[in-house]
Amino acid sequence: MVRQLLAPVIFIIHLPLQLANLAFWGGLVILLGLIRLVIPVAAFKRALAPIMNSFMLCFGKCSVALIKLFNPVCFDYRVSGQLSTQSWYLIVANHLSYLDIILLIEFAALRIPAPKFFLKQELIWLPFVGLAAWALDMPFMRRFSRAYLQKHPHKRGTDIATTRRYCQKFIHQPTTVINFVEGTRFTPLKHAKSQSPYTHLLAPKAGGIAFTLATMGELFTNILDISLLYPQNTRHPMLAMLSGQMRHIIVDVNVLDIPSTAIGDYYNDTTFKTGFQQWVNSLWHAKDRKIAQLKKGM
């Protein structure tokens, strides 16, 4: 009760500190990104990349430290399998909140290579976030509605071309590519409106994963199937965290092998496309059951 009464005060103190943390580390990343832009020498750019990645990981660590300072929160990491900073990973994760991004960055530190997110085009304008993501060579995806593509068919496949271009940048050093397979944050309204066949998830979008695997499949060591849960703060996790109300965070990681049948021509081979969609759907059904088990165990 006392903590609920103090929530506005905690929010007023906590939010500026989180923003300052973002501005500091994001500013350093942007500065090096501009230097790299002025000196476009390949060897120099590769030398700066680990430094810039370390700044991003420091942001995640500091942000989580602030979360622990202001919240009576239990961080519950569950990892099934071995992880390495010298491997290439493709993360497929559910998406509940912008807090997910902070958690995945913090989780990567000292466990796996620095992550690269596939971001919505609109985020390029978000202060510090957009330019820092650009400097870190993260791909910005522009999604078009079905109605728009019917009127502008030449735009079809634009996101796939973006995926191809950026994946080529990830082959020079161990990298973690993160794909929020649902394409948007889960909400009860979106779940009901989309008539999702899953209880705790939106339906997956298979195309992005298929193309990433087709482009980098031989490099990826494993798929990391990550399930994120905020058991006591399901409605507004970010607001709960900033207000000191976050109680429990679960990061469940399942290390999976990549089946050879998951690599192929998704857009021109109808048989492969059908099989790949079935594989992704089976992966998503397993994740849905896992989330149900995790919630039941609370």
N, C-alpha and C positions, 0 to 999 in steps of 0.2 A: 504493500500500500504506500509506504513512504517513498519507494523508488518511483512509483507511478506519479506521485505528486511532484517529484523532482524532475520528471521527464522533460518538461520545457526548459528547465535550467541546464540540464545535461546536454540537450540539443544545442542550445545557444553556445555552449562552450566547446562541445565536441565537433560540430560541423566546421567552424573556422580552422580548427587544428587539422582536420582531414583535408580541407581545401589547401591549407598551407603546405601540407605534406605533398599533395599532388602538384602544386605549383613549383615547389623546390626541385623535386626529382624530374618532373616533366620539363621544367625549364632547362635543366642540365642536358636532358636528352635532345631537346630542340636545338640548344646551342651547338652540340656536337653534330647534329643533323645538318645544320646550316654550314658548319665548317666542312663537312663531308661534301656538301653541295658545291662549295667554292673550289674544293680540291678533289675533283672527280677521278682520282687515281684508284684503280681497283684494289691494289695492295693496301693502300691507306684506308680505304673504306672497310676492308675486311679486318684491319687492325683495330678500327674504332668500334666495330660491331659488338665485341665482348664487353667493352666498357659501357656502351649504351645499354646493353642488356642487363648489366649489373645494376645500373641505376634504376631500371624498371623493377628488378627483383627487390632492391632496397625500398622502393616505394611500397611494394606489397608487404614486406616485413614490417615497416613502420606503421602502415595502415592497420595491420592486424594487431600490432602492439597497442595502438590507440583503442581498438575495439575491446581488447582485453582490459585495458585500464578503465574504460567507462561502462563495461557490461559485466554482469556476473555470469559469464558465458563458459560453457564447456565445449572445447574443440575436440571432436571425435573423428580422428583419421583412421580409416580402415583400408588397408592395402593388401590385396590378394595377388601376390607375385613379386618379382624382383624388378627394381627400377635402377636406371643408370643415367648419369649426366652425359654419357658418351653415345647414347642411342638416339634414334629418330622415332618420334611417337606421333600418332594421330589420336587426339582426344575427341571422343564423342560424349557430349554431356547434355543433360537437361538444363533448362534455363528458367529460373524463377525470379531473379532480381539482378540489378546492376552489381550488387554485392558479390555475385558469382564470379565476376571478373577479378575482383580483388583477391578472393579466396584462391582462385586457380593460379594467379601470379605468385602469391605467397607459398602455395603448395609446391610450385616448381622449384623454388630456391633450394639448392643443394640436393635435390632429388632427381630432377630431370632437366633437360635443356630449357632455356628461356622460351616462353610460349609466344606464338604468333596467332592473333585472333582474326577471324573474318568479321569485319565490322560493317554496319549499315552506313551507307553514304552520308546520311545526315549527321553522323557523329564527327565528321571532319571539322564541323563548325563549333564543336564543344571546346571551350577554353582549355588549353594545355593538353587535353586528351587527344583531340584531333591531330594537332601538329606533332605531338610526341609519337602517336601511332604511325603517322606518315614517315617520320624520321626513322622509325624502327622497321620500316618496310612491311607494315601490316596492310593487307588488302582491304579496300573499301568496296563493298558490293552494293550495287544499285538494283533493287528488285522492282520489276514492273508487274502491274496487274494483268490478268488475262485479257481484259477489255483493251488495255493500252497496247498489248502485243498484237492484238487482232488489227488494230489501226496502224501500228508501226512494226510490221513483221521483221524489219531489218534489225531491230533491237534484240531479237531473240538470240540467246547465246552470249550476250554481253558479259554476264556474270561468269560464264565458263571461260571466256577469253581472259578475264581478270584473274581467275584462279590459275590458269596456265602460266600467265606472265609472272605472277608472284611466286608460284611454286618453284620456278627455275631459280629464284633468288635464295631458296632455302636449302639448296643441295650442297653448299660449300662448307657448312659446319653443322654439327648436330642440332636439330631443331624440333620443337614440339608445335604441331599445328592443331589449333583448337577450333572445332566446329560445333556450334550450338545447332544441332540437327533439326530442331523444331522450327528454326528460323525466326522465332520471336519468343518473348517471355510468356510463360504459362500464367493464365488467369482463369478463374472459373467461367467467366463470360466467354473468353476465347474457346475454352474447352467445350462449352455447351454449343456455341455458335458453329464450331467446326464439326460437331458430331464425332469427336475423336473416339476411336474404338478402344482407347486406353483409359484406365481409371485415373492415373496420376500424370499423364503426359499428353502433349499434343502429337498429332501424327508426324512422323519424320519426313524430311525432304531428302531424298536419296541422291539427287543429282550432284550436289557439291561434294559429298563424300566420294562418290564414284569417280569424279574427275580428279580429285586430289590423289586418290589411290592410283589412277591411271597414269598420272604425271610423276608421282614420287613413290609408287608402290614398292619398287625394288629397294628403296632406301629405308622405308619404315621398318623398324624392328618389331613393334607391336602396336596394337590399338589399345588405348586406355579408355575403358568404359567407366565414366565417372558419374555418380549420382550425388546430387547436392540436395540437402534437406535442412529446413529450419523448423523442426517439429513443433515448437511452442510459438512460432511467429510466422504463420503461414500467409497472412494477408498482406502485410507490408514489411518485408524483412529489412529493407534499407532504412526505413523510418524507425523501426524498432531498434536497429543497431545504433543509429545516431542519437536516439533518445534514452539509451541505457537499458532497454528492455529485452535485449537478445539473451536467450537462455542456453540454447543448445544448437550447435552447428555440426552436421554430419557430412564428411567428405568420404564417400565410399568409392574405392578404386579397384577395378578388376582388370588385370593385365591379360589381354587376349592375343592369340596368334592371328595372323592375317591369312585367311584361306586363299589359295591360289585362284579359286573361282571368283574372288572378289575384285579381280583386276581384269578389265576389258573395255570394250568400246560401248559405253552406256547409251550414246546417242545414235549409233548406226546399227547396232546389233540388237534386234528385238528380243532374241532369246536370252542374251546376257542381261539385258535390262530387266526382264521379268524375273530372272533368277536373282539378280542383285537386289531388287526391291523386296523379294521374299526373304532374303538374308537379313536386310536391314530391319524389316518388320519383325522377324524372329528375335533379333537383337533387342528391339524396342519392347517386345512382349516380355522378354526376360528382365529387362530393366524395370518395367512396370511392376512385375512380381516382386523384384528385389526391394523397390521402394515401399511396396505394401508391407513386406516383412519388416523392414526397418521401422516403419511407423507403428506396426503392431508391437514391436519390442520396446516402445517408449513407455 
